[in-house]
Amino acid sequence: NAGVMQNPRHLVRRRGQEARLRCSPMKGHSHVYWYRQLPEEGLKFMVYLQKENIIDESGMPKERFSAEFPKEGPSILRIQQVVRGDSAAYFCASNGGGSTDTQYFGPGTRLTVL
Amino acid sequence: DAKTTQPNSMESNEEEPVHLPCNHSTISGTDYIHWYRQLPSQGPEYVIHGLTSNVNNRMASLAIAEDRKSSTLILHRATLRDAAVYYCILRRSNNAGNMLTFGGGTRLMVKP
């Protein structure tokens, strides 16, 4: 049973470009969470999605960031017009949706903005 | 979720037990105590969780104080692979938000 998969593992973008990060949840999971970890800091929640719905986006920056989890295919975290401050590790987690269910994390995408 | 307090770092010798403390004095009756750890350059992974009673699994044990205001994660025999940041997180058993709120955690260093 494959775990949570994220790709790419490493992504380099120049300032002003777009970054697309993909997350495939564990088989049978319909709930996806995105977290960001800035260098030398802890993980911060960004957004929580179910299939085709955003449930909680209270941790998402108001501009340039968006997320989706379509009926088919992976969840996508999209960052438009990246800036150096967006350089971070972005982790995706999934579970079945219970409020205290274990979240299973992917290996992360390390975004570097030049 | 209620706040937790952990030491910034701890050191242990390989093959010795490690006790990682966590204070959560404002815990409510419906808060579960979860522990996750993050190995270097990896995503967090679940370790253990409990509500009131002590819990054991293949990775660790969780000892919960009688008043539930503190808990201790116990690694019975630390290995070099246990070097990680350990996070103690409270999660409420309702549907009001499912995210994990990570604090600073405890960085465990294991010496050979």
HADDOCK unambig.tbl for C-alpha pairs under 7 A between the chains (distance, minus, plus):
assign (segid A and resid 42 and name CA) (segid B and resid 102 and name CA) 6.51 0.50 0.50
assign (segid A and resid 42 and name CA) (segid B and resid 103 and name CA) 6.56 0.50 0.50
assign (segid A and resid 42 and name CA) (segid B and resid 104 and name CA) 5.82 0.50 0.50
assign (segid A and resid 43 and name CA) (segid B and resid 102 and name CA) 5.94 0.50 0.50
assign (segid A and resid 44 and name CA) (segid B and resid 102 and name CA) 6.81 0.50 0.50
assign (segid A and resid 45 and name CA) (segid B and resid 99 and name CA) 6.54 0.50 0.50
assign (segid A and resid 91 and name CA) (segid B and resid 43 and name CA) 6.60 0.50 0.50
assign (segid A and resid 99 and name CA) (segid B and resid 93 and name CA) 5.72 0.50 0.50
assign (segid A and resid 99 and name CA) (segid B and resid 94 and name CA) 5.79 0.50 0.50
assign (segid A and resid 99 and name CA) (segid B and resid 95 and name CA) 5.32 0.50 0.50
assign (segid A and resid 99 and name CA) (segid B and resid 98 and name CA) 5.13 0.50 0.50
assign (segid A and resid 100 and name CA) (segid B and resid 91 and name CA) 5.96 0.50 0.50
assign (segid A and resid 100 and name CA) (segid B and resid 92 and name CA) 6.84 0.50 0.50
assign (segid A and resid 100 and name CA) (segid B and resid 93 and name CA) 5.95 0.50 0.50
assign (segid A and resid 102 and name CA) (segid B and resid 46 and name CA) 6.70 0.50 0.50
assign (segid A and resid 104 and name CA) (segid B and resid 45 and name CA) 6.66 0.50 0.50
assign (segid A and resid 105 and name CA) (segid B and resid 43 and name CA) 5.61 0.50 0.50
assign (segid A and resid 105 and name CA) (segid B and resid 44 and name CA) 6.03 0.50 0.50
assign (segid A and resid 105 and name CA) (segid B and resid 45 and name CA) 6.50 0.50 0.50
assign (segid A and resid 106 and name CA) (segid B and resid 43 and name CA) 5.82 0.50 0.50
assign (segid A and resid 107 and name CA) (segid B and resid 42 and name CA) 5.37 0.50 0.50
assign (segid A and resid 107 and name CA) (segid B and resid 43 and name CA) 4.89 0.50 0.50
assign (segid A and resid 108 and name CA) (segid B and resid 43 and name CA) 6.12 0.50 0.50
